[in-house]
């Protein structure tokens, strides 16, 4: 093995920095052919010198051997195409020389034919193939021309030497053929192994997708059924001209079902991004931990109320006011954990969100009273496409998989603890890091705030979305102006500049990006905060709008508590 290691290193010269496996193999073939030919030339040159005592074979053989060593050196210097062409040219030149020198007694023509065929095996670029083909074919024509015309009289050897020369040439050609065949056989076997592995992966992925679609369809149909049924009940009451006493409860359930559908769709989109390798860059910045947790809890309180579940907050006294993290990803983690807790806890129970610190970490624990998880299920709790039905695991199971993915991206860890038949607690921990000074974190809530005297321009082509946004804003004391597309929106903004603009991203005539560009280029409008409202939940879309000058980005369906926080952020102080 120690003897073979240096040889393997020489053969691999030039492949160290290459990621393309196929290109690596071609370079190894060229290096192997060059080294093998160099060794044969050197040995044959010495042998024939001692046998016939003539340097006409030995010296050219030594020059040829040095030339092939130069080919390996060119590969080492990353002159890959040059190395391949030089190898074939060198082969052709000396094949012609020895063919003319020894005449037809050596099977030099066979070597040249091998080289012509090898051109198509070794090279991929059309230029390299054309150059090498012309050189080797030209060598073959020149050799045959000399044989036919007899312009140069071949050196005469004894019968024994002639026999040895002929078989030497045959053995060289066989050796070169064998090297090529073995390499391509190895490549074929490697490709077959890769193909078989990919086939198994695709079969597994196909099965997972099938299960995933079945489970997602099952899970999304439950809240859709609730939405469809509640709306029909409300329509029946309206037709009869009465307002049912159960209307408040129906509205709460309608909200919870809609929220559940949004949560499922968000998780499906997020998983598709993760599997496609579209990983977001983490953007840690100072975050008011109490404020963010309190806002999330207030949003989910509406959903929890449908099961008569109370969400309790517990903040440790030594909790830092601000932490460094990516607020968007952290919020997605807490959203998924809290939605899971609400989904699987018992009615008339309590969910506890405990926020604290231990050693050099800060943590958030979410505990439900859903009866715990069976021990055998805990092993797979963070895997996607979980299909087992139990008191806890039901549906796609994407939320916990996404939680684990984002937690690890933020250099944290997620764990789960169960108290049998009583409760389940999920905990995410993140390392403490130096904080920037920030606003003191009081347990603020997304309380309703009126925005008297403020004007908001809503640029939205969908009439239903216009009505929804207009009613929400009017209920908060805002004067609302609406526009059906970007062109109308620009005209309205220039006529009476608003305090804030809510802009849809997809519209006819002039889309959101074009409208935003015109707004930011207008000297009278560029300072107005622009909030993008879009059904596109992908992070790169939001990042693109923010880079172009948008002040914030909210996804549809719009959560009003979230929108209210955004309004407070941008309308305060105006």
SULNOR-V413447 format. One record per pair of residues at least 12 apart in sequence whose ideal C-beta (glycine too) atoms are under 7 Angstrom apart, sorted by the first residue. I is the first residue (numbers start at 1). J is the second residue. Records with the same first field share a line. If there is no record, write none. Layout:
I: J ; J
This chain:
10: 31 ; 35 ; 72
11: 28 ; 31 ; 32 ; 35
12: 28
13: 31 ; 72 ; 75 ; 76
14: 27 ; 75 ; 76 ; 78 ; 80
15: 27 ; 28
25: 183 ; 187
26: 122
27: 75 ; 80
28: 183
29: 122 ; 180 ; 183
30: 71 ; 75 ; 83 ; 84 ; 87 ; 122
31: 72 ; 75
32: 179
33: 87 ; 176 ; 179
34: 68 ; 71 ; 72 ; 87
35: 68 ; 72
36: 175 ; 176 ; 179
37: 68
38: 65 ; 68 ; 69
40: 172
41: 61 ; 64 ; 65
42: 61 ; 62 ; 65
44: 61 ; 168
45: 57 ; 58 ; 61 ; 62
46: 58
51: 161
52: 157 ; 161
56: 101 ; 155
60: 94 ; 97
64: 90 ; 94
67: 90
68: 87 ; 90
71: 83 ; 86 ; 87
74: 86
81: 125 ; 128
84: 122 ; 123 ; 128
85: 128 ; 131 ; 132
88: 115 ; 119 ; 132 ; 135 ; 136
89: 135
91: 115
92: 112 ; 115 ; 135 ; 136 ; 139
95: 108 ; 111 ; 112 ; 139
96: 139 ; 142 ; 143
99: 143
100: 143 ; 146 ; 152
101: 154 ; 155
102: 154 ; 155 ; 165
103: 154
104: 147
105: 162 ; 165 ; 166
106: 165 ; 166 ; 169
107: 166 ; 169 ; 170 ; 173
108: 143 ; 169
109: 140 ; 143
110: 173
111: 169 ; 172 ; 173
112: 136 ; 139 ; 140 ; 143
114: 173 ; 176 ; 177
115: 136
116: 133 ; 136 ; 137
118: 180
119: 132 ; 133 ; 136
121: 180 ; 184
208: 385
211: 385 ; 387
212: 385 ; 396
215: 387 ; 395 ; 396
216: 264 ; 268 ; 396
218: 395
219: 264 ; 395 ; 396
220: 261 ; 264
223: 257 ; 260 ; 261
224: 261
226: 253 ; 257
227: 254 ; 257 ; 258
230: 250 ; 253 ; 254
233: 250
234: 250
252: 302 ; 305 ; 306
253: 306
255: 302
256: 302 ; 303 ; 306
258: 557
259: 303
262: 557
263: 339
266: 537
267: 398 ; 399 ; 402
268: 398
269: 537 ; 538
270: 402
271: 384 ; 398 ; 402
273: 538
274: 405
280: 539
282: 326 ; 329 ; 409 ; 410
283: 326
284: 324 ; 325 ; 326
285: 324
286: 322 ; 324 ; 435 ; 436 ; 438
287: 322 ; 323 ; 325 ; 327
288: 321 ; 322 ; 438 ; 439 ; 441
289: 319 ; 322 ; 323 ; 355 ; 441
290: 315 ; 441 ; 442 ; 443
291: 441 ; 444
292: 327 ; 331
293: 313 ; 334 ; 353 ; 355 ; 364
294: 313 ; 443 ; 444 ; 445
295: 446 ; 565
296: 331 ; 334 ; 335 ; 338
297: 311 ; 313 ; 353
298: 445 ; 446 ; 561
299: 559 ; 561 ; 562
300: 338 ; 342
303: 342
304: 342 ; 351
307: 342 ; 347
308: 347 ; 348
309: 342 ; 345 ; 349 ; 350 ; 351
310: 350
311: 351 ; 353
312: 350 ; 352
313: 353 ; 443
314: 352 ; 353 ; 354 ; 355
315: 355 ; 443
316: 355 ; 356 ; 357
318: 357
319: 355 ; 356 ; 357
320: 357 ; 362 ; 432 ; 435
321: 438 ; 440 ; 441
322: 435 ; 436 ; 438 ; 441
323: 362 ; 435
324: 433 ; 435
325: 410 ; 430
326: 410
329: 406 ; 409 ; 410
330: 410
332: 402 ; 406
333: 403 ; 406 ; 407 ; 428
334: 364
336: 399 ; 400 ; 402 ; 403
337: 366 ; 403 ; 426
338: 366
339: 399
340: 399 ; 400
341: 366 ; 368
344: 368 ; 370 ; 392
345: 368 ; 369 ; 370
346: 369 ; 370
349: 369
350: 369
351: 366 ; 367 ; 368
352: 367
353: 366
357: 432
360: 431 ; 432
361: 429 ; 430 ; 431 ; 432
362: 430 ; 432
363: 427 ; 428 ; 429
364: 428
365: 425 ; 427
366: 425 ; 426
367: 423 ; 425
368: 423 ; 424
369: 422 ; 423
370: 391 ; 392 ; 424
371: 391 ; 421 ; 422
372: 418 ; 419 ; 420 ; 421 ; 422 ; 423 ; 424
373: 392 ; 418 ; 424
374: 390
377: 390 ; 392 ; 393
378: 416
381: 400 ; 416
382: 400 ; 401 ; 404
383: 401
384: 397 ; 398 ; 401
385: 397
392: 424
407: 428
410: 430
411: 430 ; 431
412: 428 ; 429 ; 430
413: 429
414: 426 ; 428
415: 427
446: 561 ; 564 ; 565
448: 564
449: 564 ; 568
450: 476 ; 477
451: 476 ; 477 ; 478 ; 567 ; 571
452: 477
454: 478 ; 479 ; 499 ; 571
455: 479 ; 481 ; 498 ; 499
456: 473 ; 478 ; 480 ; 498 ; 499 ; 500 ; 502
457: 481 ; 483 ; 489 ; 492 ; 493 ; 498 ; 501
458: 470 ; 480 ; 482 ; 502
459: 483 ; 486 ; 489 ; 501 ; 503 ; 504 ; 515
460: 504
461: 484 ; 485 ; 504 ; 507 ; 508
466: 482
469: 502
470: 482
472: 560
481: 498
485: 507 ; 508 ; 509 ; 510
486: 507 ; 509 ; 510 ; 511 ; 514 ; 515
487: 509 ; 510
489: 515
490: 515 ; 518
493: 519 ; 525
494: 524 ; 525
497: 524 ; 525 ; 528
498: 528
499: 571 ; 574
500: 528 ; 529 ; 531 ; 570 ; 571
501: 528 ; 530 ; 531
502: 531 ; 533
503: 515 ; 516 ; 530 ; 531 ; 532 ; 533
504: 533 ; 534
505: 532 ; 534 ; 536
512: 532
513: 548
516: 530 ; 545 ; 548 ; 549 ; 550
517: 548
520: 549
529: 551 ; 570
530: 550 ; 551
531: 551 ; 552 ; 554 ; 566
532: 545 ; 550 ; 553
533: 554 ; 556 ; 558
534: 555 ; 556
535: 555 ; 556
537: 555
551: 570
552: 566 ; 570
554: 566
